Amino acid sequence: MNVLQCRMALAGLGWSVEDLARHAGVPADAALRFDAGEVVPPHVYETLRDTLQTAGIIFEDEGQMLEGGPGVRLQRNHIDEGKRPEELSSANDG
């Protein structure tokens, strides 16, 4: 996992860097340092990566799926497609 993959994963989950730190149980400043491109201790890196994977993130190596660089995708059961049209009502509007 590189910094860009981490940011893509956070966007996919709707998490902030602080949310990641909270879910991972690491200090927020450690997660913020990683997000800034700084080197963090291996155990912090592994905890951040493992937390994202547990949350449903799949990391893709360069060229693993199609052309292009490293990326991320969500596990199928973690994709929130929202409400179907027949489920919409004024009670759940918002």
Steps between C-alpha positions, in 0.01 A plus 500: 500500500633840406371841607284544190341157549431590863328823394293315237400243762395772744293668230331171416411440863406862568761518777738776598859435605386552857227236451764257376715567806202443730399175329862381497567598861809700410578861592348748257836669451646169373223464240540866402876451458438205267247706305763774464741249344723459803642165604318342795605198704424169326244396763303824445507453122386137532222595743370772266509265200338213690225731630413612148498141375271395786270789406468355149784653300691289248836638395597450135862495386612687190350333192317239708154567356547693177750754382597759751665547832418370845144548619228380733156354474224417745395146576164436338314468831631840616364708214218729612273548202253710698126451501311361206232733356217294649657538845500880489244696697469829682584312823852414378566811293822664598 
